Amino acid sequence: MARTLRGQLLTYGVLAVLLAMVLSGAVGLIVVQARTRALLRTQMLSTAVALASGLEQGGPAQGQALLDTFRRGGGADAGYDAVVVDLAGRVVAATDLGDVGKPVDEAIGHAEPGLQRVLAGELPVAFEEMTHRGLPVLDLSLPLHADPVEAARITGGLHLSMPYRPFAPLVWRQVAALGLFALLLAALLVVPLWFYLERSLVRPLRLVVAANRDVGEGRPAPRRIPDRAMPHHELGELMRSLNEMLARLEAADGELRRRLRELSALSSTAVLLSQSAPLEEWLRQTLEKVLEITGADAGEVSLFEPGLQRLVVRAHQGFWPDWLTAEADRPTPTLCSAMAERRKFLSLEDVSQDEHRSRLAYVRKGLHGYCDLPLEAEGQVLGGLRLHSRQEHKPSPLEQDLLAAIASQIAVALMNVRLYQETRRLATTDPLTGLANRRVLEERLADEFRRARRYEHALTLIMTDLDHFKVYNDTHGHPAGDVVLRELAILLQGSVRETDLVARYGGEEFVILLPETARAAALVVGEKIRAAVEQHPFAHRETQPSGRLTISVGVATFPEGLEQPETLLHSADRALYQAKAMGRNRVYSSAL
């Protein structure tokens, strides 16, 4: 079967013509056969009536002579067989002399019930269709009377037989004539119909298919259908609608490509976030870009702060100066919070319809419609993005998809930053105490040592160690010991300045780095720490050998004969062990 519409129309047209010819031939055959049969009956009846009249007038003696004359006069050429029978059913005259004297059934080759009923006076005439020697035969029987006037007394009968075959060529000629007429009629109908369908259906549909193919192949400017090729019916309306759709699609494609370029620029800002830009600055730049892409008049980015069950505004653009203060003082929950809980896009054309009654001030500032988008990545809601416009506008599905893509970009970037910060924290923080680890200590010590040498500042390092801590662990277990270490870390962190560094050096040893601090001031800090630990109510401290938990403190200061960071660390370590050797729970300086 042809795949093109033109091929299918041609195929169906040819099939229709052939079907019309077959149907015309069949109908013609039936009609011609019916007319032929009617004609044969009429001819046979008139011939039989004429013969019967002659036989009745001439009597039985003239019957054979009359049939001979009938046979020589063309009856045999016309295919007629005629016999005259008496009431006993015996042939008394026949066109074939060999049949004379035979029973009628033997003479005509088959039983003839119609003739028997005619001889019995039951029928005035009998027509029967029989098959004789494989051919269809039409039989006619008439009664013969002794006196044409006295028709009541039957003396015999006349039987005529004639096959259809002599008339078969006439039948087929008429059938052929009807078939030719049907072919010409079909040609007269199909050819104009073909040209009409080609012009008004096939050609326009090819243009529609070509336009759709351009769209399917993603061409930026799909071909338009010329107005002159549009038919003046429903298909033309369809093509005009397709042209309008292509125009809108082309405009949308251009807008989408523009926004994709802007999204690409937006994604590039995510790289800046992971490099060096502070989070607030990156959020501010990103929000400016989002407002430019979406055409919104104002916007805000709020993030969930660790440890807080609410959103905190981290960036905003397009609001009045005291907007952030008004937001912070608002007692009712924000719709942004509701959005973050539901994790779905929310849009409201008129802010006065806000069920929280928290945004009515925006109306007075000319900001009506807004939409909220969750900043969600890896199943976690990090915050929300809210955009405001001065028009009561509901985003279309395409705009919602764009906004969702923007929110996804921001959320992924934020998640990456959090993962980076968490990875960096794990790499630089002691997991048990939360203090800086040994790696950070060594890097900070090298930096501070170079700074102290360059500017000729003092730099002091304090090393501490818990006294008899192994006894505590062996008595109460390591979980209890971990609790002591965490409490000690809090004490140490609270005893120094923000510029100082407290780090866990290993086990129960801690190091405090004091920039721009001389030895005398460092000894004061060390004594402060020792006293704070001695007085702290650690759990089970009474089980220690001295009845309390204590620490020993070693102090070393640059530049008192120390030329390298490592020597400063080793000097503080030696001072620590000297304090332990002197009885523990004391502060000792390497210069003492």
RODO-2510 file (C-alpha; in nm, 4 decimals, decimal comma):
residues 592
     n   res          X          Y          Z
     1     m     0,0000     0,0000     0,0000
     2     a     0,1338     0,3421    -0,0949
     3     r     0,2465     0,5556     0,2005
     4     t     0,1855     0,8973     0,0445
     5     l    -0,1598     1,0513     0,0285
     6     r    -0,1285     1,0925    -0,3482
     7     g    -0,0425     0,7243    -0,3896
     8     q    -0,3286     0,6201    -0,1671
     9     l    -0,5758     0,8381    -0,3595
    10     l    -0,4517     0,6911    -0,6881
    11     t    -0,4765     0,3369    -0,5540
    12     y    -0,8234     0,3905    -0,4149
    13     g    -0,9299     0,5614    -0,7416
    14     v    -0,8185     0,2641    -0,9519
    15     l    -0,9866     0,0246    -0,7103
    16     a    -1,3041     0,2328    -0,7274
    17     v    -1,3022     0,2222    -1,1110
    18     l    -1,2469    -0,1543    -1,1124
    19     l    -1,5181    -0,2036    -0,8533
    20     a    -1,7557     0,0137    -1,0584
    21     m    -1,6805    -0,1929    -1,3685
    22     v    -1,7347    -0,5197    -1,1840
    23     l    -2,0574    -0,3993    -1,0265
    24     s    -2,1792    -0,2561    -1,3581
    25     g    -2,0957    -0,5810    -1,5351
    26     a    -2,2710    -0,7890    -1,2717
    27     v    -2,5785    -0,5696    -1,2749
    28     g    -2,5749    -0,5586    -1,6547
    29     l    -2,5450    -0,9343    -1,6751
    30     i    -2,8414    -0,9817    -1,4448
    31     v    -3,0497    -0,7260    -1,6334
    32     v    -2,9588    -0,8620    -1,9784
    33     q    -3,0277    -1,2182    -1,8734
    34     a    -3,3647    -1,1179    -1,7348
    35     r    -3,4502    -0,9258    -2,0539
    36     t    -3,3255    -1,2149    -2,2693
    37     r    -3,5342    -1,4643    -2,0783
    38     a    -3,8418    -1,2438    -2,1106
    39     l    -3,7730    -1,1999    -2,4846
    40     l    -3,7321    -1,5754    -2,5317
    41     r    -4,0578    -1,6453    -2,3545
    42     t    -4,2399    -1,3940    -2,5682
    43     q    -4,0923    -1,5352    -2,8911
    44     m    -4,1597    -1,8963    -2,7861
    45     l    -4,5140    -1,8166    -2,6868
    46     s    -4,5957    -1,6447    -3,0178
    47     t    -4,4297    -1,9287    -3,2126
    48     a    -4,6135    -2,1946    -3,0096
    49     v    -4,9497    -2,0203    -3,0525
    50     a    -4,8986    -2,0003    -3,4310
    51     l    -4,8019    -2,3708    -3,4507
    52     a    -5,0903    -2,4759    -3,2261
    53     s    -5,3354    -2,2829    -3,4411
    54     g    -5,2087    -2,4528    -3,7591
    55     l    -5,2163    -2,7961    -3,5994
    56     e    -5,5727    -2,7473    -3,4769
    57     q    -5,6930    -2,6354    -3,8192
    58     g    -5,5081    -2,9005    -4,0213
    59     g    -5,5808    -3,1898    -3,7905
    60     p    -5,3472    -3,4730    -3,6911
    61     a    -5,2800    -3,5722    -4,0538
    62     q    -5,1279    -3,2311    -4,1265
    63     g    -4,9253    -3,2124    -3,8003
    64     q    -4,6014    -3,3671    -3,9273
    65     a    -4,6109    -3,1709    -4,2494
    66     l    -4,6564    -2,8483    -4,0506
    67     l    -4,3600    -2,9265    -3,8242
    68     d    -4,1431    -3,0121    -4,1248
    69     t    -4,2310    -2,6781    -4,2750
    70     f    -4,1508    -2,5074    -3,9410
    71     r    -3,8131    -2,6827    -3,9250
    72     r    -3,7227    -2,5879    -4,2805
    73     g    -3,8497    -2,2346    -4,2288
    74     g    -3,5802    -2,1603    -3,9641
    75     g    -3,7081    -2,3244    -3,6530
    76     a    -3,4076    -2,5563    -3,6370
    77     d    -3,1649    -2,2672    -3,6932
    78     a    -3,3281    -2,0798    -3,4043
    79     g    -3,2658    -2,3848    -3,1831
    80     y    -3,6274    -2,4960    -3,1493
    81     d    -3,7250    -2,8598    -3,0884
    82     a    -4,1021    -2,9254    -3,1281
    83     v    -4,3101    -3,2344    -3,0619
    84     v    -4,6829    -3,3017    -3,0788
    85     v    -4,8172    -3,5567    -2,8317
    86     d    -5,1535    -3,7229    -2,7828
    87     l    -5,3360    -3,7585    -2,4565
    88     a    -5,1445    -4,0773    -2,3827
    89     g    -4,8149    -3,8891    -2,3918
    90     r    -4,6868    -4,0440    -2,7154
    91     v    -4,5219    -3,8338    -2,9865
    92     v    -4,7327    -3,8156    -3,3026
    93     a    -4,5280    -3,5496    -3,4841
    94     a    -4,1863    -3,3975    -3,4262
    95     t    -3,9200    -3,1772    -3,5890
    96     d    -3,6952    -3,4802    -3,5460
    97     l    -3,8674    -3,7689    -3,7265
    98     g    -3,6837    -4,0183    -3,5101
    99     d    -3,8873    -3,9103    -3,2104
   100     v    -4,2224    -3,9992    -3,3656
   101     g    -4,3936    -4,2833    -3,1787
   102     k    -4,1761    -4,2487    -2,8671
   103     p    -4,3023    -4,1522    -2,5251
   104     v    -4,2597    -3,7775    -2,4764
   105     d    -4,0184    -3,8146    -2,1849
   106     e    -3,7867    -4,0274    -2,3978
   107     a    -3,8169    -3,7982    -2,6960
   108     i    -3,7233    -3,4790    -2,5108
   109     g    -3,4780    -3,6489    -2,2779
   110     h    -3,6360    -3,5567    -1,9443
   111     a    -3,9624    -3,5637    -1,7561
   112     e    -4,1994    -3,2822    -1,8376
   113     p    -4,4525    -3,2318    -1,5502
   114     g    -4,5722    -2,9056    -1,7017
   115     l    -4,6841    -3,0865    -2,0187
   116     q    -4,8745    -3,3417    -1,8115
   117     r    -5,0641    -3,0661    -1,6318
   118     v    -5,1427    -2,8941    -1,9643
   119     l    -5,2816    -3,2233    -2,1084
   120     a    -5,4881    -3,2625    -1,7919
   121     g    -5,6367    -2,9165    -1,8450
   122     e    -5,4841    -2,7761    -1,5232
   123     l    -5,2739    -2,5062    -1,6971
   124     p    -5,3398    -2,3096    -2,0179
   125     v    -4,9617    -2,2769    -2,0743
   126     a    -4,6548    -2,4025    -1,8929
   127     f    -4,3047    -2,2487    -1,8927
   128     e    -4,0210    -2,4430    -1,7323
   129     e    -3,6440    -2,3910    -1,7127
   130     m    -3,4521    -2,7158    -1,7285
   131     t    -3,0951    -2,8318    -1,7760
   132     h    -3,0420    -3,0712    -2,0638
   133     r    -2,7008    -3,2110    -2,1443
   134     g    -2,5330    -2,9403    -1,9328
   135     l    -2,7137    -2,6498    -2,1008
   136     p    -2,9978    -2,4339    -1,9724
   137     v    -3,3170    -2,5104    -2,1662
   138     l    -3,6473    -2,3208    -2,1724
   139     d    -3,9563    -2,5468    -2,2236
   140     l    -4,3060    -2,4366    -2,3304
   141     s    -4,6191    -2,6533    -2,3368
   142     l    -4,9616    -2,5651    -2,4935
   143     p    -5,2845    -2,7731    -2,5212
   144     l    -5,4294    -2,8698    -2,8647
   145     h    -5,8074    -2,8803    -2,9177
   146     a    -6,0146    -3,0804    -3,1634
   147     d    -6,2219    -2,7758    -3,2561
   148     p    -6,0796    -2,4236    -3,2163
   149     v    -6,4300    -2,3066    -3,1257
   150     e    -6,4885    -2,5839    -2,8718
   151     a    -6,1820    -2,5223    -2,6514
   152     a    -6,3024    -2,7381    -2,3671
   153     r    -6,2024    -3,0706    -2,5291
   154     i    -5,8215    -3,1289    -2,5396
   155     t    -5,6920    -3,3776    -2,7922
   156     g    -5,3181    -3,3394    -2,7376
   157     g    -5,0374    -3,0977    -2,6668
   158     l    -4,7525    -2,9027    -2,8274
   159     h    -4,4108    -2,8918    -2,6574
   160     l    -4,1310    -2,6485    -2,7599
   161     s    -3,7721    -2,6536    -2,6239
   162     m    -3,4973    -2,3987    -2,6880
   163     p    -3,1514    -2,3635    -2,5233
   164     y    -3,0046    -2,0245    -2,4183
   165     r    -2,6758    -2,0717    -2,6011
   166     p    -2,7735    -1,9179    -2,9330
   167     f    -2,8387    -1,5900    -2,7460
   168     a    -2,5129    -1,5939    -2,5310
   169     p    -2,3079    -1,3673    -2,7671
   170     l    -2,5821    -1,1085    -2,7469
   171     v    -2,5703    -1,1214    -2,3687
   172     w    -2,1947    -1,0699    -2,3487
   173     r    -2,2004    -0,7923    -2,6046
   174     q    -2,4507    -0,6058    -2,3953
   175     v    -2,2449    -0,6699    -2,0821
   176     a    -1,9295    -0,5407    -2,2518
   177     a    -2,1149    -0,2291    -2,3652
   178     l    -2,2289    -0,1626    -2,0092
   179     g    -1,8743    -0,2132    -1,8751
   180     l    -1,7302     0,0303    -2,1285
   181     f    -1,9957     0,2834    -2,0350
   182     a    -1,9099     0,2391    -1,6657
   183     l    -1,5363     0,2888    -1,7418
   184     l    -1,5993     0,6101    -1,9340
   185     l    -1,8302     0,7364    -1,6622
   186     a    -1,5742     0,6582    -1,3912
   187     a    -1,2994     0,8322    -1,5909
   188     l    -1,5168     1,1414    -1,6315
   189     l    -1,5752     1,1459    -1,2550
   190     v    -1,2330     1,0368    -1,1222
   191     v    -1,0031     1,2582    -1,3317
   192     p    -1,1621     1,5917    -1,2306
   193     l    -1,1904     1,4658    -0,8743
   194     w    -0,8201     1,3739    -0,8827
   195     f    -0,7137     1,7203    -0,9936
   196     y    -0,9403     1,8804    -0,7363
   197     l    -0,8044     1,6665    -0,4504
   198     e    -0,4464     1,7242    -0,5694
   199     r    -0,4927     2,1014    -0,5594
   200     s    -0,7135     2,1413    -0,2529
   201     l    -0,5959     1,8513    -0,0348
   202     v    -0,2719     1,6781    -0,1328
   203     r    -0,0591     1,9855    -0,2076
   204     p    -0,1705     2,1787     0,1050
   205     l    -0,1132     1,8733     0,3217
   206     r     0,2419     1,8415     0,1826
   207     l     0,3064     2,1988     0,2947
   208     v     0,1658     2,1207     0,6395
   209     v     0,3867     1,8118     0,6681
   210     a     0,6944     2,0127     0,5617
   211     a     0,6218     2,2810     0,8226
   212     n     0,5721     2,0197     1,0943
   213     r     0,8952     1,8478     0,9892
   214     d     1,0830     2,1765     1,0335
   215     v     0,9378     2,2090     1,3813
   216     g     1,0269     1,8493     1,4653
   217     e     1,3859     1,9014     1,3481
   218     g     1,4157     2,2027     1,5759
   219     r     1,4820     2,4630     1,3085
   220     p     1,4771     2,8104     1,4608
   221     a     1,2675     2,9577     1,1732
   222     p     1,0233     2,6942     1,0374
   223     r     0,8822     2,7568     0,6916
   224     r     0,5502     2,9386     0,6664
   225     i     0,2674     2,8267     0,4350
   226     p     0,1954     3,0820     0,1575
   227     d    -0,1543     3,2313     0,1579
   228     r    -0,2025     3,1440    -0,2097
   229     a    -0,1605     2,7740    -0,1275
   230     m    -0,4419     2,7747     0,1296
   231     p    -0,7718     2,6280     0,0062
   232     h    -1,1023     2,7937     0,0899
   233     h    -1,2318     2,5285     0,3275
   234     e    -1,1567     2,3786     0,6690
   235     l    -0,8054     2,2709     0,5692
   236     g    -0,7249     2,6329     0,4798
   237     e    -0,8404     2,7387     0,8273
   238     l    -0,6166     2,4698     0,9725
   239     m    -0,3195     2,5981     0,7710
   240     r    -0,3810     2,9564     0,8806
   241     s    -0,3958     2,8375     1,2412
   242     l    -0,0703     2,6486     1,1841
   243     n     0,0922     2,9653     1,0493
   244     e    -0,0168     3,1542     1,3604
   245     m     0,1160     2,8742     1,5787
   246     l     0,4483     2,8776     1,3915
   247     a     0,4739     3,2518     1,4429
   248     r     0,4104     3,2140     1,8147
   249     l     0,6502     2,9201     1,8286
   250     e     0,9207     3,1216     1,6562
   251     a     0,8697     3,4085     1,9006
   252     a     0,8708     3,1685     2,1961
   253     d     1,1806     2,9974     2,0609
   254     g     1,3601     3,3297     2,0378
   255     e     1,2515     3,4204     2,3897
   256     l     1,3544     3,0790     2,5180
   257     r     1,6956     3,1037     2,3556
   258     r     1,7437     3,4475     2,5080
   259     r     1,6490     3,3206     2,8504
   260     l     1,8700     3,0159     2,8104
   261     r     2,1629     3,2473     2,7430
   262     e     2,0716     3,4396     3,0552
   263     l     2,0397     3,1158     3,2515
   264     s     2,3834     3,0179     3,1267
   265     a     2,5129     3,3494     3,2555
   266     l     2,3318     3,2825     3,5818
   267     s     2,4913     2,9390     3,6130
   268     s     2,8325     3,0972     3,5602
   269     t     2,7739     3,3038     3,8721
   270     a     2,7431     2,9792     4,0648
   271     v     3,1070     2,9139     3,9819
   272     l     3,1989     3,2440     4,1444
   273     l     3,0171     3,1374     4,4597
   274     s     3,2249     2,8213     4,4897
   275     q     3,5455     3,0166     4,4344
   276     s     3,5851     3,3335     4,6357
   277     a     3,2715     3,5502     4,6437
   278     p     3,1004     3,5800     4,9857
   279     l     2,7568     3,4213     5,0030
   280     e     2,5661     3,7476     5,0518
   281     e     2,7446     3,9161     4,7622
   282     w     2,6803     3,6198     4,5339
   283     l     2,3119     3,6108     4,6323
   284     r     2,2818     3,9834     4,5623
   285     q     2,4395     3,9489     4,2164
   286     t     2,2287     3,6422     4,1418
   287     l     1,9087     3,8171     4,2464
   288     e     1,9894     4,1120     4,0191
   289     k     2,0338     3,8685     3,7306
   290     v     1,7062     3,6914     3,8132
   291     l     1,5163     4,0213     3,8145
   292     e     1,6700     4,1037     3,4772
   293     i     1,5729     3,7658     3,3305
   294     t     1,2177     3,7540     3,4643
   295     g     1,1313     4,1222     3,4430
   296     a     1,0204     4,1267     3,8076
   297     d     1,0347     4,4581     3,9967
   298     a     1,1614     4,3302     4,3309
   299     g     1,2802     4,0085     4,4877
   300     e     1,4192     3,8438     4,7959
   301     v     1,6148     3,5308     4,8798
   302     s     1,5589     3,3737     5,2211
   303     l     1,7544     3,0817     5,3625
   304     f     1,7008     2,8482     5,6534
   305     e     1,9693     2,9227     5,9081
   306     p     2,1258     2,6256     6,0919
   307     g     1,9569     2,5782     6,4271
   308     l     1,6646     2,8097     6,3407
   309     q     1,3163     2,6986     6,2365
   310     r     1,2500     3,0025     6,0188
   311     l     1,3735     3,1719     5,7070
   312     v     1,6151     3,4624     5,7263
   313     v     1,6366     3,7160     5,4405
   314     r     1,9902     3,7005     5,3015
   315     a     1,9474     3,9158     4,9884
   316     h     1,6844     4,1583     4,8582
   317     q     1,6495     4,4007     4,5701
   318     g     1,3956     4,6643     4,4649
   319     f     1,2367     4,7384     4,8049
   320     w     1,2186     5,0565     5,0097
   321     p     1,4946     5,1323     5,2650
   322     d     1,3182     5,0123     5,5811
   323     w     1,1715     4,7027     5,4166
   324     l     1,3987     4,4545     5,5920
   325     t     1,3135     4,6010     5,9321
   326     a     0,9418     4,5738     5,8552
   327     e     0,9896     4,2135     5,7523
   328     a     1,1756     4,1293     6,0733
   329     d     0,9036     4,2896     6,2905
   330     r     0,6137     4,1137     6,1188
   331     p     0,4561     3,8709     6,3730
   332     t     0,2723     3,6461     6,1273
   333     p     0,4507     3,3727     5,9297
   334     t     0,5503     3,4604     5,5762
   335     l     0,4041     3,2941     5,2721
   336     c     0,7619     3,2095     5,1810
   337     s     0,7744     2,9898     5,4925
   338     a     0,4495     2,8199     5,3891
   339     m     0,5944     2,7651     5,0430
   340     a     0,9069     2,6054     5,1879
   341     e     0,6958     2,3697     5,3950
   342     r     0,4769     2,2674     5,0977
   343     r     0,7732     2,2436     4,8585
   344     k     0,5853     2,3724     4,5590
   345     f     0,5463     2,6777     4,3387
   346     l     0,3027     2,9364     4,4726
   347     s     0,1663     3,2349     4,2844
   348     l    -0,0767     3,5092     4,3790
   349     e    -0,1893     3,7785     4,1361
   350     d    -0,2994     4,0197     4,4083
   351     v    -0,1091     4,0424     4,7363
   352     s    -0,4224     4,1646     4,9153
   353     q    -0,5515     3,8061     4,8890
   354     d    -0,2652     3,6771     5,1055
   355     e    -0,4291     3,4716     5,3801
   356     h    -0,1485     3,5617     5,6209
   357     r    -0,2415     3,9340     5,5984
   358     s     0,1295     4,0086     5,6082
   359     r     0,1896     4,1777     5,2749
   360     l    -0,0694     4,4534     5,2636
   361     a     0,2033     4,7149     5,2961
   362     y     0,3307     4,6060     4,9565
   363     v     0,0119     4,7274     4,7920
   364     r     0,0758     5,0762     4,9192
   365     k     0,4211     5,0573     4,7598
   366     g     0,2800     4,9438     4,4251
   367     l     0,3894     4,5782     4,4439
   368     h     0,0894     4,3554     4,3770
   369     g     0,1566     4,0142     4,2333
   370     y     0,4258     3,7785     4,3511
   371     c     0,5385     3,4189     4,3266
   372     d     0,7340     3,1973     4,5641
   373     l     0,9666     2,9185     4,4619
   374     p     1,1349     2,6684     4,6959
   375     l     1,5127     2,6443     4,6746
   376     e     1,5292     2,2660     4,6930
   377     a     1,8221     2,0381     4,6171
   378     e     1,8620     1,6658     4,6882
   379     g     1,5261     1,6574     4,8688
   380     q     1,6215     1,9350     5,1112
   381     v     1,4587     2,2795     5,1148
   382     l     1,7398     2,5325     5,1633
   383     g     1,5210     2,8421     5,1440
   384     g     1,2914     3,0315     4,9108
   385     l     1,2970     3,2810     4,6243
   386     r     1,0201     3,5417     4,6075
   387     l     0,9621     3,7753     4,3142
   388     h     0,7289     4,0779     4,3113
   389     s     0,5792     4,2727     4,0238
   390     r     0,3836     4,5950     3,9972
   391     q     0,1293     4,4232     3,7715
   392     e    -0,1283     4,1620     3,8698
   393     h     0,0300     3,8900     3,6630
   394     k    -0,0008     3,5131     3,6880
   395     p     0,3012     3,3300     3,5408
   396     s     0,2292     3,1091     3,2407
   397     p     0,3379     2,7417     3,2434
   398     l     0,6442     2,8368     3,0348
   399     e     0,7346     3,1121     3,2808
   400     q     0,6821     2,8725     3,5710
   401     d     0,9252     2,6275     3,4090
   402     l     1,1794     2,9082     3,3664
   403     l     1,1386     3,0171     3,7278
   404     a     1,1721     2,6564     3,8439
   405     a     1,4948     2,6238     3,6439
   406     i     1,6299     2,9434     3,8019
   407     a     1,5396     2,8247     4,1519
   408     s     1,7005     2,4899     4,0789
   409     q     2,0227     2,6620     3,9654
   410     i     2,0368     2,8680     4,2836
   411     a     1,9547     2,5691     4,5061
   412     v     2,2205     2,3484     4,3471
   413     a     2,4793     2,6246     4,3848
   414     l     2,3857     2,6718     4,7507
   415     m     2,4009     2,2986     4,8121
   416     n     2,7452     2,2833     4,6519
   417     v     2,8627     2,5684     4,8742
   418     r     2,7306     2,3946     5,1825
   419     l     2,8983     2,0718     5,0797
   420     y     3,2207     2,2626     5,0164
   421     q     3,1978     2,4354     5,3529
   422     e     3,1172     2,1095     5,5283
   423     t     3,4065     1,9343     5,3558
   424     r     3,6372     2,2187     5,4484
   425     r     3,5105     2,2105     5,8075
   426     l     3,5721     1,8366     5,8303
   427     a     3,9197     1,8852     5,6878
   428     t     4,0078     2,1644     5,9327
   429     t     3,8071     2,0803     6,2461
   430     d     3,8491     1,8219     6,5150
   431     p     3,5270     1,6132     6,4986
   432     l     3,5065     1,5531     6,8749
   433     t     3,5606     1,9035     7,0151
   434     g     3,4842     2,1265     6,7156
   435     l     3,8215     2,3022     6,7593
   436     a     4,0771     2,3501     6,4852
   437     n     4,2762     2,0374     6,4106
   438     r     4,6539     1,9894     6,3978
   439     r     4,6705     2,0740     6,0273
   440     v     4,5116     2,4166     6,0805
   441     l     4,7397     2,4751     6,3789
   442     e     5,0518     2,4113     6,1752
   443     e     4,9359     2,6380     5,8908
   444     r     4,8330     2,9187     6,1290
   445     l     5,1545     2,8830     6,3304
   446     a     5,3652     2,9189     6,0151
   447     d     5,1685     3,2301     5,9067
   448     e     5,1842     3,3955     6,2519
   449     f     5,5524     3,3109     6,2897
   450     r     5,6356     3,4845     5,9585
   451     r     5,4266     3,7852     6,0596
   452     a     5,5884     3,8060     6,4049
   453     r     5,9393     3,7859     6,2578
   454     r     5,8628     4,0474     5,9918
   455     y     5,7045     4,3022     6,2258
   456     e     5,9116     4,2026     6,5330
   457     h     5,6068     4,1102     6,7346
   458     a     5,5895     3,8598     7,0150
   459     l     5,4214     3,5247     6,9540
   460     t     5,3397     3,2819     7,2343
   461     l     5,2290     2,9171     7,2174
   462     i     5,0635     2,7395     7,5107
   463     m     5,0407     2,3611     7,5276
   464     t     4,8131     2,1897     7,7844
   465     d     4,7610     1,8300     7,8889
   466     l     4,5059     1,6760     8,1280
   467     d     4,6655     1,5213     8,4346
   468     h     4,6076     1,1494     8,4949
   469     f     4,3549     1,1387     8,2094
   470     k     4,4361     0,7726     8,1368
   471     v     4,3206     0,6860     8,4863
   472     y     3,9934     0,8689     8,4219
   473     n     3,9378     0,6835     8,0930
   474     d     4,0233     0,3458     8,2419
   475     t     3,7850     0,4092     8,5351
   476     h     3,4849     0,5644     8,3607
   477     g     3,5286     0,4657     7,9959
   478     h     3,6108     0,6581     7,6821
   479     p     3,2573     0,8058     7,6324
   480     a     3,2912     0,9821     7,9675
   481     g     3,6407     1,0911     7,8681
   482     d     3,5036     1,2361     7,5448
   483     v     3,2589     1,4450     7,7467
   484     v     3,5488     1,5831     7,9524
   485     l     3,7428     1,6730     7,6372
   486     r     3,4443     1,8599     7,4915
   487     e     3,3907     2,0526     7,8156
   488     l     3,7615     2,1349     7,8300
   489     a     3,7494     2,2659     7,4722
   490     i     3,4674     2,5033     7,5707
   491     l     3,6675     2,6244     7,8740
   492     l     3,9768     2,6885     7,6635
   493     q     3,7814     2,8679     7,3898
   494     g     3,6129     3,0908     7,6500
   495     s     3,9422     3,1853     7,8167
   496     v     4,1120     3,3468     7,5137
   497     r     4,0500     3,6247     7,2609
   498     e     3,8736     3,5834     6,9273
   499     t     4,2040     3,6442     6,7494
   500     d     4,3667     3,3554     6,9366
   501     l     4,3575     2,9998     6,8047
   502     v     4,2651     2,6977     7,0163
   503     a     4,3440     2,3615     6,8556
   504     r     4,3418     1,9992     6,9596
   505     y     4,6931     1,8700     6,9132
   506     g     4,6240     1,5047     6,9876
   507     g     4,4635     1,2905     7,2573
   508     e     4,4161     1,5108     7,5662
   509     e     4,6719     1,7712     7,4487
   510     f     4,5520     2,1146     7,3367
   511     v     4,7487     2,4071     7,1921
   512     i     4,6667     2,7786     7,2176
   513     l     4,8324     3,0231     6,9795
   514     l     4,8481     3,3815     7,1090
   515     p     4,9587     3,6369     6,8411
   516     e     5,1253     3,9585     6,9633
   517     t     5,1380     3,8264     7,3206
   518     a     5,4508     3,8427     7,5354
   519     r     5,5600     3,5767     7,7846
   520     a     5,4293     3,7560     8,0908
   521     a     5,0798     3,8010     7,9486
   522     a     5,0787     3,4420     7,8280
   523     l     5,1615     3,3202     8,1796
   524     v     4,8567     3,5065     8,3056
   525     v     4,6420     3,3370     8,0417
   526     g     4,7904     2,9994     8,1303
   527     e     4,7193     3,0468     8,4998
   528     k     4,3646     3,1582     8,4187
   529     i     4,3074     2,8403     8,2192
   530     r     4,4616     2,6172     8,4888
   531     a     4,2394     2,7658     8,7586
   532     a     3,9258     2,7425     8,5447
   533     v     3,9850     2,3723     8,4794
   534     e     4,0645     2,2997     8,8465
   535     q     3,7412     2,4633     8,9579
   536     h     3,5143     2,3165     8,6829
   537     p     3,2704     2,0506     8,8096
   538     f     3,3655     1,7680     8,5749
   539     a     3,1711     1,4458     8,6281
   540     h     3,3517     1,1919     8,8514
   541     r     3,6380     1,4354     8,9206
   542     e     3,6541     1,3133     9,2811
   543     t     3,7824     0,9742     9,1580
   544     q     4,1068     1,1319     9,0321
   545     p     4,4253     1,0926     9,2413
   546     s     4,4146     1,4591     9,3463
   547     g     4,0359     1,4560     9,3953
   548     r     3,9788     1,6795     9,0917
   549     l     4,0624     1,7072     8,7204
   550     t     4,3601     1,9351     8,6531
   551     i     4,5877     2,0305     8,3666
   552     s     4,9526     2,1069     8,3212
   553     v     5,0504     2,4052     8,1070
   554     g     5,3676     2,4720     7,9081
   555     v     5,4493     2,8152     7,7617
   556     a     5,7012     2,9142     7,4909
   557     t     5,7476     3,2632     7,3397
   558     f     5,9100     3,4002     7,0236
   559     p     6,1714     3,5564     6,9813
   560     e     6,3424     3,4237     7,2943
   561     g     6,6061     3,2258     7,1030
   562     l     6,3497     3,0519     6,8788
   563     e     6,4069     3,0770     6,5037
   564     q     6,1524     2,8322     6,3529
   565     p     5,7839     2,7498     6,4144
   566     e     5,8762     2,3918     6,4956
   567     t     6,1194     2,5023     6,7671
   568     l     5,8449     2,7123     6,9269
   569     l     5,6167     2,4076     6,9346
   570     h     5,8905     2,1798     7,0701
   571     s     5,9827     2,4353     7,3349
   572     a     5,6209     2,4527     7,4581
   573     d     5,6095     2,0713     7,4647
   574     r     5,9245     2,0555     7,6775
   575     a     5,7819     2,3166     7,9131
   576     l     5,4623     2,1094     7,9456
   577     y     5,6485     1,7976     8,0470
   578     q     5,8610     2,0026     8,2876
   579     a     5,5371     2,1169     8,4541
   580     k     5,4281     1,7542     8,4867
   581     a     5,7669     1,6578     8,6306
   582     m     5,7299     1,9324     8,8897
   583     g     5,4028     1,7768     9,0204
   584     r     5,1370     1,8636     8,7605
   585     n     4,8559     2,1240     8,7893
   586     r     5,0917     2,4107     8,7246
   587     v     5,2115     2,6538     8,4549
   588     y     5,5721     2,6455     8,3388
   589     s     5,7555     2,8611     8,0827
   590     s     6,0583     2,7467     7,8883
   591     a     6,2357     3,0707     7,9774
   592     l     6,1943     3,0209     8,3527
***
